[in-house]
Amino acid sequence: MAAKTAKTWKQLKEQLKEKRTGKKNRGVNSILEKGEVVVQRLAAEVTGKAQKYNKIGPREFVSFPFEELTLTNIKLACKSHFSSICDDITSEVCDVLVGVQGPS
């Protein structure tokens, strides 16, 4: 019985290790494979007591035609996506904030 329990614990540890290490580079690879990045537009000014940026609309899928994941390429993809969608963009400023849920 002790051998069976030890084997079960060993299998569990291996599964947890695989789960941890399997997601390590998931972000970079998934963006390049899918050819898109999920972006959340934010307000230009911080508000409230916590000084947070307000979200504008839902998160959007922005096509990412580049072969290398860099900040410059992310900015170019966002500028081309939002300039084709919105005519009311007053400035060409595009900053990238990277958080737990991806770039904003």
C-alpha positions as MATLAB code, in Angstrom:
seq = 'MAAKTAKTWKQLKEQLKEKRTGKKNRGVNSILEKGEVVVQRLAAEVTGKAQKYNKIGPREFVSFPFEELTLTNIKLACKSHFSSICDDITSEVCDVLVGVQGPS';
ca = [
       0.000    0.000    0.000;
       2.831    2.393    0.786;
       4.387    1.778   -2.636;
       1.084    2.581   -4.341;
       0.737    5.816   -2.374;
       4.319    6.837   -3.150;
       3.743    6.123   -6.849;
       0.554    8.229   -6.836;
       2.342   11.153   -5.155;
       5.206   10.902   -7.645;
       2.748   10.998  -10.555;
       1.016   14.018   -9.040;
       4.322   15.862   -8.625;
       5.229   15.116  -12.258;
       1.853   16.390  -13.459;
       2.214   19.597  -11.472;
       5.760   20.093  -12.755;
       4.591   19.617  -16.346;
       1.731   22.044  -15.787;
       4.091   24.687  -14.369;
       6.798   24.384  -16.989;
       4.441   23.915  -19.943;
       2.985   27.420  -19.611;
       6.291   29.234  -19.144;
       6.658   30.577  -22.704;
       3.022   30.302  -23.683;
       2.500   34.046  -24.275;
       5.201   34.656  -26.871;
       4.586   31.428  -28.765;
       0.804   31.763  -28.837;
       0.940   35.344  -30.179;
       3.305   34.386  -32.983;
       1.430   31.170  -33.833;
      -2.043   32.712  -33.847;
      -0.952   35.954  -35.493;
      -2.985   38.074  -33.107;
      -2.656   39.796  -29.768;
      -5.456   40.659  -27.313;
      -5.472   44.378  -26.501;
      -7.478   46.479  -24.026;
      -7.797   50.195  -24.787;
      -7.315   52.472  -21.772;
      -8.132   56.095  -21.076;
      -5.315   58.608  -21.396;
      -5.763   59.996  -17.866;
      -5.750   58.206  -14.516;
      -8.800   58.677  -12.307;
     -10.045   57.834   -8.863;
      -8.423   57.392   -5.516;
      -6.388   54.395   -6.704;
      -5.108   56.341   -9.753;
      -6.035   53.674  -12.306;
      -6.562   53.924  -16.049;
     -10.199   53.389  -17.041;
     -10.925   50.737  -19.657;
     -12.486   51.824  -22.950;
     -14.654   49.129  -24.499;
     -14.005   45.380  -24.524;
     -10.694   43.663  -25.203;
     -10.029   43.294  -28.927;
      -8.098   40.875  -31.105;
      -5.463   42.802  -33.059;
      -3.827   41.060  -35.993;
      -0.074   40.650  -35.539;
       1.597   40.065  -38.947;
       5.175   40.403  -37.676;
       7.640   37.563  -37.104;
       9.236   39.014  -33.973;
       7.485   40.029  -30.764;
       8.822   43.469  -29.815;
       7.214   46.570  -28.317;
       7.695   48.449  -31.582;
       5.866   45.737  -33.521;
       3.034   45.654  -30.972;
       2.667   49.440  -31.257;
       2.622   49.277  -35.064;
      -0.018   46.541  -35.040;
      -2.196   48.511  -32.593;
      -1.852   51.759  -34.557;
      -2.827   50.109  -37.833;
      -5.758   48.258  -36.220;
      -7.249   51.208  -34.363;
      -6.657   53.736  -37.157;
      -8.632   51.506  -39.536;
     -11.487   51.107  -37.036;
     -11.758   54.575  -35.483;
     -11.629   57.858  -37.358;
     -11.942   59.858  -34.139;
      -8.458   59.075  -32.811;
      -7.075   62.519  -32.070;
      -3.443   61.613  -31.599;
      -1.073   58.986  -32.902;
       0.225   58.121  -29.403;
       0.250   54.432  -28.587;
       1.773   53.228  -25.324;
       1.864   49.627  -24.191;
       1.235   48.486  -20.613;
       1.889   44.815  -20.015;
      -0.050   43.120  -17.254;
      -1.129   39.695  -16.138;
      -3.820   39.480  -18.818;
      -1.616   40.756  -21.644;
      -0.780   44.121  -23.184;
      -3.082   47.144  -22.900;
];
